[in-house]
Amino acid sequence: MYNDHMTNVRTPAMRTVVTAGGERIDFEFERKRVANINMRVRGDGSVHVSAPFRVSESTVLRFVSDRAEWVLRNVERARARCADSFVGKGCAPLWGESVPVVFKEGERASARLSGGVIAVTAPSAEAADRAVSRLLVKVASRELPVIFREAEAKCGGRFGAPADVAVRVMRSRWGSCDRAGRKIRLNALLVTAPRECAEYVCMHELAHFVSGGHDGAFYAALAEVCPHHAELKKELNAAALTRLPRGGEKN
């Protein structure tokens, strides 16, 4: 995407079509106080183009046509990603439930959970997905430590003094345990799983204070405090997200 310097002065957007290489490209076009022609593929696969007032419509059409291969490739990618998009699906997972996501276009990105609905305002679908992702991580940072302390209490001191707990997004694991420092880290994406699955992960990490590996002593300790750990592990891996939606690509 080319850099621009936007103001609030613009013309109403209109739908335009260009045909390139036998392929039809539908796009939304508007004029603004910008320095260059801007084009982007939104998260839902729609194409938006803005151009300076001085640039002719034929120049805009040629600009899009010259980049047809890039546009079509990224439209296809965006549509494929919609299955992983909160806005594309119209919902987001939260503690094992599907929460409706209501998207409204606006200049600033924000997301709010109220009445069992996530209301999100953003300039684009991909920005909205990022706003919802930040909201989910915020909920996880607030509620996972509470779940952890409850799980720790259920263990009745079986694993020693209270451990420090922190929450962050992890790429390849649901949690980690620093035995020497008595620190446990929980993956923020546990917020997308049922609470009992998040509690299982807490107990799993606590059991590592008995053994650093996954040996007989570890599983004996885990089974003592979480008898259904195997079933919960399967449910967790089937239900929870392992990554958050990605933003759209820009030219």
C-alpha positions in Angstrom: 0.0 0.0 0.0 1.3 3.4 -0.9 1.7 6.0 1.8 -0.8 8.7 2.0 -1.8 11.7 4.1 -5.6 11.7 4.5 -8.0 14.3 5.7 -11.7 14.2 6.1 -12.3 15.6 2.6 -13.4 12.9 0.3 -16.1 11.9 -2.3 -18.6 9.1 -1.7 -17.3 5.7 -2.5 -18.7 4.0 -5.7 -18.5 0.5 -7.1 -16.3 0.0 -10.2 -15.3 -3.0 -12.3 -12.3 -3.7 -14.4 -11.6 -6.8 -16.5 -8.0 -8.0 -16.8 -6.9 -11.2 -18.4 -10.4 -12.4 -18.6 -11.0 -11.9 -14.9 -13.5 -9.4 -13.4 -12.3 -7.3 -10.5 -15.0 -5.5 -8.5 -13.7 -2.7 -6.3 -14.8 0.2 -4.2 -13.4 3.5 -5.4 -13.3 7.0 -3.7 -11.4 10.2 -4.1 -9.6 11.7 -1.1 -6.9 14.2 -0.4 -4.1 11.6 -0.7 -0.7 11.8 -2.3 -0.9 8.6 -4.4 -3.4 5.9 -5.5 -3.9 3.5 -2.7 -5.3 -0.1 -3.0 -5.9 -2.8 -0.5 -7.6 -6.1 -0.2 -9.8 -6.2 2.9 -10.1 -9.1 5.2 -13.4 -10.2 3.6 -11.9 -10.2 0.1 -13.3 -6.9 -1.0 -11.1 -4.4 -2.8 -10.8 -0.7 -1.9 -9.1 2.0 -4.0 -8.6 5.6 -3.2 -7.0 8.2 -5.4 -6.2 11.9 -5.5 -8.7 14.3 -7.0 -6.3 15.1 -9.8 -6.0 11.5 -11.1 -8.3 10.5 -13.9 -10.6 7.5 -13.7 -8.8 5.9 -16.7 -5.5 6.1 -14.7 -7.2 4.4 -11.7 -8.6 1.6 -13.9 -5.1 1.1 -15.5 -3.5 1.0 -12.0 -5.9 -1.8 -10.9 -5.5 -3.6 -14.2 -1.7 -3.6 -14.0 -1.9 -5.1 -10.6 -4.6 -7.7 -11.4 -2.5 -10.7 -10.6 -1.7 -9.3 -7.1 -5.3 -8.3 -6.5 -6.8 -11.7 -7.5 -4.2 -13.6 -5.6 -4.9 -11.7 -2.4 -8.6 -11.8 -2.9 -8.4 -15.5 -3.0 -6.2 -15.6 0.1 -8.5 -13.2 2.0 -11.6 -15.3 1.2 -9.8 -18.5 2.3 -8.9 -16.7 5.6 -12.5 -15.7 6.3 -13.1 -19.1 7.8 -10.5 -18.1 10.5 -11.8 -14.5 10.7 -14.0 -13.4 13.7 -15.7 -10.8 11.4 -16.0 -13.3 8.5 -17.7 -15.9 10.7 -19.6 -13.3 12.7 -18.6 -14.9 16.0 -15.6 -15.6 18.3 -14.9 -18.4 20.8 -14.9 -17.4 24.4 -14.7 -20.0 27.2 -16.0 -22.7 25.0 -19.0 -20.6 23.8 -19.6 -18.9 20.4 -20.1 -15.2 21.0 -21.6 -13.1 18.3 -19.3 -10.4 16.7 -21.1 -7.3 15.4 -18.8 -5.3 13.1 -19.3 -1.6 12.2 -16.9 0.4 10.1 -15.3 3.4 11.8 -12.0 5.3 11.9 -10.7 3.9 15.2 -10.5 0.3 16.2 -12.2 -0.8 19.4 -14.0 -3.9 20.7 -16.2 -4.3 23.7 -17.9 -7.3 25.3 -21.4 -6.5 26.6 -24.5 -8.6 27.0 -22.9 -11.7 25.5 -22.0 -9.8 22.3 -18.7 -8.4 21.0 -19.3 -5.1 19.4 -16.3 -4.0 17.3 -15.7 -0.8 15.3 -12.7 -0.6 13.0 -11.7 0.8 9.5 -11.5 -2.7 8.0 -12.4 -6.3 8.7 -8.8 -7.2 9.4 -8.4 -4.3 11.9 -11.6 -5.5 13.5 -10.2 -9.0 13.9 -7.1 -7.5 15.6 -9.3 -5.5 17.9 -11.3 -8.6 18.9 -8.0 -10.5 19.4 -6.8 -7.8 21.7 -10.1 -8.0 23.6 -9.8 -11.8 24.0 -6.2 -11.5 25.3 -7.3 -8.8 27.7 -10.1 -11.1 29.1 -7.5 -13.9 29.4 -5.1 -11.7 31.3 -7.8 -10.8 33.7 -9.5 -14.2 34.2 -6.9 -16.9 33.7 -5.0 -16.0 36.9 -8.3 -16.4 38.8 -8.8 -19.8 37.3 -5.3 -20.7 38.2 -5.7 -19.7 41.8 -8.9 -21.7 42.0 -7.1 -24.7 40.5 -4.2 -24.2 42.9 -6.7 -24.2 45.8 -8.3 -27.4 44.6 -4.9 -29.0 44.8 -4.9 -28.3 48.5 -1.2 -27.4 48.7 -0.2 -30.7 47.0 2.5 -28.8 45.0 3.9 -26.5 47.6 3.7 -22.7 48.1 1.7 -20.6 45.7 3.4 -20.1 42.3 3.7 -16.9 40.3 1.5 -16.9 37.2 1.6 -14.8 34.1 -0.4 -14.9 30.8 0.8 -14.3 27.3 0.2 -15.5 23.8 2.3 -18.6 23.1 2.9 -20.3 19.7 3.4 -23.9 20.6 2.2 -24.7 24.1 -0.7 -24.2 26.4 1.5 -23.5 29.4 5.0 -23.7 30.9 6.5 -24.3 34.3 9.7 -22.8 35.7 10.3 -25.2 38.6 13.3 -23.4 40.0 11.6 -19.9 40.0 8.2 -21.4 40.8 6.7 -19.5 37.8 3.9 -20.7 35.6 3.0 -19.2 32.2 -0.4 -19.7 30.6 -1.3 -19.3 27.0 -3.8 -16.4 26.5 -5.6 -18.5 23.8 -6.9 -20.7 26.6 -9.6 -18.1 26.7 -11.1 -19.7 23.6 -11.5 -23.1 25.4 -14.0 -24.2 28.0 -13.0 -23.1 31.5 -12.6 -26.7 32.7 -9.9 -27.2 30.0 -8.1 -24.1 31.2 -8.2 -25.5 34.7 -6.8 -28.7 33.4 -3.8 -26.8 32.0 -3.3 -25.1 35.3 -3.2 -28.5 37.1 -1.0 -29.9 34.4 1.6 -27.2 34.9 1.4 -27.5 38.7 2.1 -31.2 38.5 5.4 -30.4 36.9 6.5 -29.3 40.4 6.6 -33.0 41.1 8.5 -33.9 37.9 9.8 -31.8 35.1 9.1 -34.4 32.5 6.0 -36.4 31.5 7.0 -39.6 33.4 5.1 -41.9 35.7 5.5 -39.6 38.7 4.1 -36.6 36.8 1.0 -38.5 35.5 0.3 -39.9 39.0 0.4 -36.4 40.5 -1.8 -35.1 37.7 -4.3 -37.9 38.0 -4.6 -37.3 41.7 -5.8 -33.7 41.2 -7.4 -34.0 37.7 -8.7 -37.6 37.2 -10.2 -36.8 33.7 -7.1 -35.1 32.3 -6.9 -37.2 29.2 -10.5 -36.3 28.1 -9.9 -32.7 28.9 -6.7 -32.6 26.9 -8.6 -34.0 23.9 -11.4 -31.4 24.3 -8.9 -28.6 24.7 -7.0 -29.5 21.5 -10.3 -29.8 19.6 -11.9 -26.6 20.8 -9.3 -23.9 21.4 -7.6 -21.7 18.8 -3.9 -22.1 18.3 -3.5 -18.8 16.6 -5.4 -15.5 16.1 -6.6 -14.2 12.8 -4.1 -12.5 10.6 -4.4 -9.0 9.1 -4.9 -8.4 5.4 -2.1 -8.0 3.0 -1.3 -4.6 1.5 0.3 -3.4 -1.8 
